[in-house]
Structures are given as C-alpha cells and as structure tokens.
Amino acid sequence: RAPPSEIHKTRIMTDHDNRLDELEDGLSAFGEASGNPKDRLAEVEPKFLEAGVDPFELYMLEDRHQNITEATHNQWTRTFEQWRDFMEAQERHPACPSRVHVSKFVKYQTETLGNTEGDVKAKLFRVNAAYEWMQADGQIPAPTDFNPYKKWLKKGVLSTDSERTYERISLDELREIVRGITNIRERALTVTQLKLGCRSSELANIDISDISIKHDELREHYTEMGTHPKIEQYENAVFIPSGRDGNKREVDTILPLDEETRQAIVDWLLIRPDNGKDAVFFTAKGKRPSHNDIAHFWKQYWWPEYKHDVGDYYDSVTPHWCRHHFTTWWSNQGITRLQRKYMRGDRTDEYNRRRSAMDNYMHEYYENIEPVYREGIFQLRLDKV
C-alpha cells in the first residue's frame, strides 16, 4: 500500500488534472464565443473519418522523404506512430487535435515517459511539419488559419535554445577526429575552441595581446603577446572579453591554456604570416575567420558521420558543439555551478553583487579554477599523431 504522503500526492495530481480539464473546457467556450474556437479541428474530424485515409502516411510518401536516410525515416515514422497512439487514447483523429491535446501530449511525453524537452520538441516539429503540409495540400480539410502546435513551438514552452540536442561523441572518437586534422591553422582553431568552450566569434576575436604563452622564441617575435592589462600578470592563459564586438559572453573571462592548446597555438604562430594584424587567427585573405569560415572546415572533418537532417532527434555537429561538450565535460567533473558559469562567461548572482569590483571577481575566480582546469581538462593525446 502506498504511504499516505504518496496517496496525498496522487490525489493532488488527479485533482490538478481534473481542474485543468475544466479550465481548458472553459477557455474553449470563451474561444467559441469570440469566433476563434480552441478546438477548431473538431468540426472537420468527420471529413477525415469519412475519407479513411491516413494523412501522415501520405506525407511520408512525398518526394521529400524518398532520399532521407533510413535512420531519419524511422524517426519520423516512429513519431507519427506515437502521436497516433496518443490521439487514439484521446478518442480523436490524429490529424484533428486541439491545443489541449497537444498540451497533454507534451505533459505525457515529459512527465510520464520521462523524455527530454529537446526530444519532445523534435517530435512536435515533425507532427507540425505534416500538419502544415496538410494545410498546403488543398484537398485535405485542414484549416489554413489555425495551427494547434504553434503555441508550443513558437512561445518556447519547450526548451528551444540554445541548448541543442547532440549525438554523444566519446573522447576516443573526438581524439581520432582531431588527430585527422593535418592543416596546422585549422587544428589550432579546433583545439582552442574545444578546450575553451568558446563561441566562434569569440575565438576569432582573440588578439595576440590576449594570450600569454611561456615561449622565448614567440615572445621575441610577438612582442605584444600577453600585454593586455587583464592578463599581463599570468602565464599560459587567455583573456576573453565580454565587451568586444561579436563576443556574447556576459562577463570577462581568463582561462588557462593547457599544454595541448599551447602547442597547437605555437605550431600555428610559428608559421603565421606577418601581416600586421592583431588577430591570432585569420584566413588566407588576412581577415578574422567568420562563423561560416570555421563551420566550413568543421564540416570537412565531422560530416557526414555527424550530420543530421532537419527533424532528426540530434542536431548536426557544428562548432557550437564545442560549447556543449565543454559544459557537459565540466559538469561531469563535479565542479561547482559557479565555476562552470565563470568558465562559460555567464553572469552569476555573485557577479551582479560585485559589479563595481569586476576585476577582483575575475581574478579571484581564475585563481580558483586554474588548478582545477589544468588537472581536469580532457586530453586529446595529440602527441600520438
């Protein structure tokens, strides 16, 4: 027998669900009175039932689905099967949901089945794509002025992020990919972005004065190295400012440069053309690399193995994956949330309290995380190339 606390909890949840249904019914009545019924598709359900045709099956027979991978095809058909089963339990045709049905589907997927919000968002994306196809078809009786899914996809009730859903890539797989990058500039860009978890724009914005590397030959050639006031007191570190044009981080950040990152940067700087530019990295045309420039060579090394189609559960791996991997790695290392937020350049409550002493905040946090970072950062074993 369930303990009293669980019985009470179950009763509260049941009462909550019943009350939710009552309120949703009331909202539908309001909508009907205003000429915008919340259950618009109920009136066309008889037409779908009479036709006896599964519009989702028709949608999958469209030309657009004939050249997709088997894995992608299975994801779409599995989503439609789950949607059909759910709507059958609601005693409604799957092409005719109300907003209440969509709301209950979201709740069922997340709370009962335990799916992530990213997973549920991907499923709604697929069902919505089929519905919009029905709207455009001309013969299928789906009203063009009503879409029960838009609220969930548009208002961000689900997590829309920024935080994308990426396929898990093991450290051994990561090492193999990076070792396969033989272009010295592209390897330095990749290793630096992986180890710092920074955005492509922040990577491109790093100047010679922002990095401090203990290397006599480089120091002699690059006299401006490590001269930025925020970093001149540190060795083997990089300063990533928040206020530089294109940088999205909320606070200035100093991060350590581990041995592998230093070696990758040194290899590049030793052959870097002297063009009078401040940037550590630039393209063959002498310009700072754009997001597209960096994404272009990423595709060469990571695709097609880690490329996914629109509507797949996983997003394709792009340079943004570095930030995701960086955050996940440090989360698994057991460091504090404040330490992670500092390394990502995210604002914290402590930062908000101490804005007048921002430099002290930055330096204290760097000195706090430096030994943790140098001890815990993942190793790519580039010496085994």
C-alpha positions as CSV (number, residue, x, y, z in Angstrom):
1,R,0.0,0.0,0.0
2,A,1.3,3.5,-0.9
3,P,2.3,5.7,2.1
4,P,-0.1,8.5,3.0
5,S,2.2,11.1,1.5
6,E,2.1,9.3,-1.9
7,I,-1.7,8.9,-1.8
8,H,-2.0,12.6,-1.0
9,K,0.4,13.5,-3.8
10,T,-1.5,11.3,-6.2
11,R,-4.8,12.9,-5.1
12,I,-3.4,16.4,-5.6
13,M,-2.1,15.5,-9.1
14,T,-5.5,13.9,-10.0
15,D,-7.4,16.9,-8.7
16,H,-5.0,19.2,-10.6
17,D,-5.5,17.3,-13.9
18,N,-9.3,17.4,-13.5
19,R,-9.3,21.1,-12.7
20,L,-7.0,21.7,-15.7
21,D,-9.5,19.9,-18.0
22,E,-12.4,22.0,-16.5
23,L,-10.4,25.2,-17.1
24,E,-9.4,24.2,-20.7
25,D,-13.1,23.5,-21.4
26,G,-13.9,26.9,-20.1
27,L,-11.3,28.5,-22.3
28,S,-12.7,26.7,-25.3
29,A,-16.1,28.2,-24.6
30,F,-14.5,31.6,-24.5
31,G,-12.9,30.9,-27.8
32,E,-16.1,29.8,-29.4
33,A,-17.9,32.9,-28.2
34,S,-15.3,35.1,-29.8
35,G,-15.4,33.3,-33.1
36,N,-12.0,31.6,-32.5
37,P,-12.7,28.2,-31.0
38,K,-9.8,26.5,-29.3
39,D,-11.0,23.1,-30.8
40,R,-11.2,24.3,-34.4
41,L,-10.4,20.9,-35.8
42,A,-13.3,19.1,-34.2
43,E,-15.6,20.4,-36.9
44,V,-13.5,18.8,-39.7
45,E,-12.9,15.5,-38.0
46,P,-15.9,13.8,-39.6
47,K,-14.4,14.6,-43.0
48,F,-11.1,12.8,-42.1
49,L,-13.1,9.9,-40.7
50,E,-15.2,9.6,-43.8
51,A,-12.1,9.7,-46.1
52,G,-10.5,6.8,-44.2
53,V,-7.0,7.9,-45.4
54,D,-4.1,8.4,-43.1
55,P,-2.6,11.8,-44.0
56,F,0.6,11.1,-42.1
57,E,1.2,8.1,-44.3
58,L,0.6,10.2,-47.4
59,Y,3.0,12.8,-46.1
60,M,5.8,10.2,-45.7
61,L,5.2,9.2,-49.4
62,E,6.1,12.7,-50.5
63,D,9.2,13.0,-52.7
64,R,11.0,15.0,-49.9
65,H,11.1,11.8,-47.9
66,Q,12.4,9.5,-50.5
67,N,16.1,10.5,-50.3
68,I,16.5,10.6,-46.5
69,T,18.5,8.1,-44.5
70,E,16.8,5.0,-43.1
71,A,17.5,6.3,-39.5
72,T,15.8,9.6,-40.3
73,H,12.8,7.8,-41.9
74,N,12.4,5.6,-38.9
75,Q,12.5,8.6,-36.5
76,W,9.7,10.3,-38.4
77,T,7.5,7.2,-38.7
78,R,8.1,6.3,-35.0
79,T,7.0,9.8,-34.0
80,F,3.8,9.5,-36.1
81,E,3.1,6.1,-34.5
82,Q,3.4,7.6,-31.0
83,W,1.2,10.5,-32.0
84,R,-1.5,8.2,-33.5
85,D,-1.5,6.0,-30.4
86,F,-1.8,9.0,-28.1
87,M,-4.7,10.6,-30.1
88,E,-6.5,7.2,-30.3
89,A,-6.4,7.2,-26.5
90,Q,-8.0,10.7,-26.6
91,E,-10.6,9.3,-29.0
92,R,-9.7,11.8,-31.6
93,H,-8.4,11.5,-35.2
94,P,-4.6,12.2,-35.2
95,A,-5.0,15.0,-37.8
96,C,-7.5,16.9,-35.6
97,P,-6.0,17.8,-32.3
98,S,-7.0,20.7,-30.1
99,R,-4.4,22.8,-28.3
100,V,-5.4,20.8,-25.2
101,H,-4.5,17.6,-26.9
102,V,-1.1,19.0,-27.8
103,S,-0.6,20.2,-24.2
104,K,-1.5,16.8,-22.8
105,F,0.9,15.1,-25.3
106,V,3.7,17.3,-24.1
107,K,2.9,16.5,-20.5
108,Y,2.6,12.8,-21.2
109,Q,6.0,12.7,-23.1
110,T,7.9,14.7,-20.4
111,E,6.3,13.6,-17.1
112,T,5.1,10.1,-17.8
113,L,7.6,8.8,-20.3
114,G,10.5,11.0,-19.0
115,N,11.6,12.3,-22.4
116,T,13.7,15.4,-22.6
117,E,12.2,18.7,-23.7
118,G,14.5,18.6,-26.7
119,D,13.1,15.2,-27.6
120,V,9.5,16.3,-27.3
121,K,10.3,19.5,-29.3
122,A,11.7,17.4,-32.1
123,K,8.5,15.2,-32.1
124,L,6.2,18.2,-32.3
125,F,8.4,19.6,-35.1
126,R,7.7,16.5,-37.2
127,V,3.9,16.4,-36.4
128,N,3.7,20.1,-37.1
129,A,5.5,19.7,-40.4
130,A,3.0,17.1,-41.5
131,Y,0.1,19.4,-40.4
132,E,1.5,22.3,-42.4
133,W,1.8,20.0,-45.4
134,M,-1.9,19.1,-45.0
135,Q,-2.8,22.8,-44.8
136,A,-0.9,23.5,-48.1
137,D,-2.3,20.4,-49.9
138,G,-5.6,22.0,-50.9
139,Q,-7.6,18.7,-50.8
140,I,-7.1,17.8,-47.2
141,P,-9.6,19.7,-44.9
142,A,-7.0,21.3,-42.6
143,P,-8.0,24.9,-42.0
144,T,-5.2,27.3,-43.0
145,D,-5.9,29.9,-40.3
146,F,-5.4,27.5,-37.3
147,N,-2.5,25.5,-36.0
148,P,-2.7,23.8,-32.6
149,Y,1.1,23.2,-32.4
150,K,2.3,26.8,-33.0
151,K,1.9,27.8,-29.3
152,W,4.3,25.2,-28.2
153,L,6.9,25.7,-30.9
154,K,6.7,29.5,-31.0
155,K,6.5,30.5,-27.4
156,G,9.3,28.3,-26.2
157,V,7.2,26.4,-23.7
158,L,9.7,23.7,-24.5
159,S,13.4,24.4,-24.3
160,T,14.2,25.9,-27.7
161,D,17.7,27.1,-27.1
162,S,20.0,27.5,-27.3
163,E,20.7,24.1,-25.9
164,R,20.7,21.8,-28.8
165,T,20.5,18.0,-28.7
166,Y,23.7,16.5,-29.9
167,E,24.8,12.9,-30.5
168,R,27.2,11.7,-27.8
169,I,30.8,11.6,-29.1
170,S,33.2,9.6,-27.0
171,L,36.6,11.0,-26.0
172,D,38.3,8.4,-28.2
173,E,36.2,9.4,-31.2
174,L,37.0,13.1,-30.5
175,R,40.7,12.3,-30.4
176,E,40.6,10.4,-33.7
177,I,38.8,13.3,-35.4
178,V,41.2,16.0,-34.1
179,R,44.3,13.9,-35.0
180,G,43.0,13.7,-38.5
181,I,43.2,17.5,-38.9
182,T,46.5,18.0,-40.6
183,N,46.1,21.7,-41.5
184,I,48.0,23.5,-38.7
185,R,45.7,26.6,-38.6
186,E,42.6,24.5,-38.6
187,R,43.9,22.2,-36.0
188,A,44.9,25.2,-33.8
189,L,41.4,26.7,-34.2
190,T,39.7,23.4,-33.4
191,V,41.8,22.5,-30.4
192,T,41.5,26.1,-28.9
193,Q,37.7,26.1,-29.3
194,L,37.3,22.7,-27.9
195,K,39.5,23.4,-24.8
196,L,38.0,26.9,-24.1
197,G,34.3,26.1,-25.0
198,C,34.0,29.5,-26.6
199,R,31.9,30.7,-29.5
200,S,33.3,31.0,-33.0
201,S,33.1,34.8,-32.8
202,E,35.0,34.8,-29.5
203,L,37.6,32.5,-31.0
204,A,38.1,34.8,-34.0
205,N,38.3,37.8,-31.7
206,I,41.3,36.7,-29.8
207,D,44.3,39.0,-30.3
208,I,48.0,38.3,-29.8
209,S,47.8,40.6,-26.7
210,D,45.1,38.4,-25.2
211,I,47.2,35.3,-25.0
212,S,50.1,34.7,-22.7
213,I,52.4,31.7,-23.6
214,K,55.7,31.0,-22.0
215,H,57.8,30.6,-25.1
216,D,61.0,32.6,-25.6
217,E,61.1,32.4,-29.4
218,L,57.5,33.5,-29.7
219,R,57.9,36.3,-27.2
220,E,60.8,37.7,-29.1
221,H,58.9,37.7,-32.3
222,Y,55.4,38.7,-31.0
223,T,56.4,41.5,-28.6
224,E,52.7,42.4,-28.0
225,M,51.9,38.9,-26.7
226,G,50.3,38.9,-23.3
227,T,50.3,42.7,-23.0
228,H,46.6,43.2,-22.3
229,P,46.3,44.7,-18.8
230,K,43.9,41.9,-17.8
231,I,46.3,39.1,-18.4
232,E,49.8,40.5,-18.2
233,Q,50.3,39.0,-14.7
234,Y,49.6,35.5,-15.9
235,E,51.4,32.8,-17.9
236,N,49.9,30.3,-20.2
237,A,46.4,31.8,-20.2
238,V,44.0,33.6,-22.4
239,F,41.7,36.6,-21.8
240,I,38.3,36.6,-23.5
241,P,36.5,39.9,-23.0
242,S,32.7,40.4,-22.9
243,G,32.5,43.8,-24.4
244,R,34.3,43.1,-27.7
245,D,32.1,43.4,-30.8
246,G,30.7,39.9,-31.6
247,N,31.5,38.4,-28.2
248,K,28.3,37.2,-26.5
249,R,29.7,36.2,-23.1
250,E,28.3,38.3,-20.2
251,V,31.5,38.6,-18.2
252,D,35.2,39.0,-18.9
253,T,37.0,35.7,-18.5
254,I,40.5,34.4,-18.1
255,L,41.1,30.8,-18.8
256,P,44.2,28.6,-18.6
257,L,45.9,27.3,-21.8
258,D,46.9,23.7,-21.2
259,E,49.9,22.1,-22.8
260,E,48.0,20.7,-25.8
261,T,46.3,24.1,-26.5
262,R,49.6,26.0,-26.2
263,Q,51.3,23.5,-28.5
264,A,48.6,23.8,-31.2
265,I,48.7,27.7,-31.0
266,V,52.5,27.7,-31.0
267,D,52.6,25.5,-34.1
268,W,50.4,28.0,-35.9
269,L,52.1,31.1,-34.7
270,L,55.5,29.8,-35.8
271,I,54.2,29.8,-39.4
272,R,51.6,32.6,-39.2
273,P,52.3,35.2,-41.9
274,D,53.3,38.6,-40.7
275,N,50.6,40.9,-42.0
276,G,50.5,43.5,-39.2
277,K,47.1,42.2,-37.9
278,D,46.3,41.9,-34.2
279,A,44.3,38.7,-34.6
280,V,45.8,35.3,-33.6
281,F,43.8,33.7,-36.3
282,F,43.0,34.9,-39.8
283,T,42.0,33.5,-43.2
284,A,44.1,33.3,-46.3
285,K,42.8,36.7,-47.2
286,G,44.1,38.2,-44.0
287,K,40.7,38.6,-42.3
288,R,39.4,37.3,-39.0
289,P,37.6,34.0,-39.7
290,S,33.8,34.3,-39.7
291,H,31.4,31.8,-38.2
292,N,30.9,30.4,-41.7
293,D,34.7,30.1,-42.3
294,I,35.1,28.0,-39.1
295,A,31.9,25.9,-39.8
296,H,33.2,25.2,-43.3
297,F,36.2,23.3,-42.3
298,W,34.3,21.6,-39.4
299,K,32.0,20.1,-42.0
300,Q,35.1,18.7,-43.8
301,Y,36.2,16.7,-40.7
302,W,32.9,15.9,-38.9
303,W,30.4,15.4,-41.7
304,P,28.7,13.2,-43.0
305,E,29.2,11.0,-39.9
306,Y,27.8,13.6,-37.5
307,K,25.4,15.4,-39.9
308,H,21.7,15.0,-39.3
309,D,18.7,16.1,-41.2
310,V,16.1,18.7,-40.1
311,G,13.7,17.0,-37.8
312,D,16.1,14.4,-36.6
313,Y,16.4,13.8,-32.8
314,Y,20.1,15.0,-33.0
315,D,21.4,18.3,-34.3
316,S,24.3,18.2,-36.7
317,V,27.7,18.7,-35.1
318,T,29.0,22.3,-35.8
319,P,31.5,24.5,-33.9
320,H,28.7,25.2,-31.4
321,W,29.1,21.6,-30.2
322,C,32.4,22.7,-28.6
323,R,30.4,24.8,-26.1
324,H,28.0,21.9,-25.4
325,H,30.8,19.4,-24.9
326,F,32.8,21.8,-22.7
327,T,29.8,22.4,-20.4
328,T,29.0,18.7,-20.3
329,W,32.6,17.7,-19.6
330,W,32.9,20.1,-16.6
331,S,29.5,19.1,-15.3
332,N,30.7,15.5,-15.1
333,Q,33.9,16.5,-13.3
334,G,31.9,17.7,-10.3
335,I,32.9,21.3,-10.3
336,T,30.5,23.9,-8.8
337,R,27.9,25.6,-10.9
338,L,29.5,29.0,-10.3
339,Q,32.8,27.7,-11.6
340,R,31.1,26.4,-14.7
341,K,29.3,29.7,-15.3
342,Y,32.6,31.6,-14.9
343,M,34.3,29.4,-17.5
344,R,31.4,29.8,-19.9
345,G,31.4,33.6,-19.4
346,D,27.9,33.5,-17.9
347,R,26.8,36.1,-15.3
348,T,26.3,34.9,-11.8
349,D,24.5,36.3,-8.8
350,E,27.8,37.0,-7.2
351,Y,28.9,38.9,-10.2
352,N,25.8,41.0,-10.1
353,R,26.6,41.9,-6.4
354,R,30.2,42.8,-7.2
355,R,30.0,44.6,-10.5
356,S,31.8,47.6,-9.1
357,A,34.8,45.2,-8.4
358,M,34.6,43.2,-11.6
359,D,38.4,42.8,-12.0
360,N,38.7,41.4,-8.5
361,Y,35.8,38.9,-9.3
362,M,37.5,37.8,-12.5
363,H,41.0,37.3,-11.0
364,E,39.7,35.6,-7.9
365,Y,37.7,33.1,-10.0
366,Y,40.6,32.5,-12.3
367,E,42.9,31.7,-9.5
368,N,40.2,29.4,-8.1
369,I,39.6,27.5,-11.2
370,E,43.1,27.4,-12.7
371,P,44.4,24.3,-10.8
372,V,41.0,22.6,-11.3
373,Y,41.1,23.3,-15.0
374,R,44.7,22.2,-15.5
375,E,44.1,19.0,-13.6
376,G,40.7,18.1,-15.2
377,I,40.6,19.3,-18.8
378,F,40.2,16.4,-21.3
379,Q,43.3,15.4,-23.2
380,L,43.4,14.8,-26.9
381,R,46.7,13.0,-26.9
382,L,48.0,14.9,-29.9
383,D,51.5,13.7,-29.3
384,K,50.3,10.4,-30.8
385,V,49.6,11.8,-34.2
